[in-house]
Amino acid sequence: MKRLRAPGGCPWDRKQTYSSLRPHIIEEAYELVEAIDGGDLDDMAEEAGDLLLQVVFIGVIAEERGDFALSDIIESISSKLIRRHPHVFGDISVEDSDQVLKNWERIKTEEKREKGTSKGVLSGVPGALPPLIKAFRVQQKAAGVGFDWEKGDQGPVFDKISEEIAEVKEAMSQGDEEALTKEIGDLLFSVVNLSRRLGVDPGSALNMSNSSFIKRFDFIEKFLEAQGKSWDQVSLDYLDGLWDEAKKHNAHTKSI
């Protein structure tokens, strides 16, 4: 990267800045996630390298500007891992991973207080996060300080979801679009909370549902094409039957 940035190097690499790298950092992170979801190890290794490149790129630019060094990035994360894992590098005992997360958030809050940058428990959640991930992280942080229902008791969570569904129906009956939008958001937030408490990543779960829907829809579309039929020539009951066939087909294909 230093060679690429040096005089006589690559014109594109030489003109990059912190800001110009932002979209590439986001894109590479998503491509790595996609590789993980796809389960292709070679692809995963390649995309991890592409993401690592962005960190190296930032480090080299920083060294050129005299802001900080690549070694500072490595030292920073190493020190953070040691501070936030006192149960490994210190004499603190923990019962489970939930206790680890609570300690992590507590230590993080203390660090910010010492630096004079503490703005509240939820201030560390980036505002630009996709809504689903943001809801998950907000709930994680709140739970990290004890703002959560009793562990293992999902009854109150299901009660909350039922309550939000009732409020969605109420907003629908009133024809209040603004209230409906709010209540749908509350319902989604509650479902994300259930996902978090059950140890399921909501983004991964939704991606699985998206993929399943796309595969089944594609099956129906190809079937209709083979039959010389268009969407407006068949009934919803007929499409429902094809949907069931698509589920069976995809399940069989997956088992093979």
Protein Blocks (a to p, Z undefined) as FASTA:
>chain_A
ZZmmpghiafklmmpcfklmmmmmmmmmmmmmmmmmnopaklmmmmmmmmmmmmmmmmmm
mmmnomacfklmmmmmmmmmmmmmmmlmmmbdcfblmlmmmmmmmmmmmmmmmnopagbj
klmpcfkbcfklmmmmmmmmmmmnopacdehiaklmmmmmmmmmmmmmmmmmnopaklmm
mmmmmmmmmmmmmmmmnopafklmmmmmmmmmmmmmmmmmmmmmmnopafklpcfklmmm
mmmmmmmmmmmmmmZZ
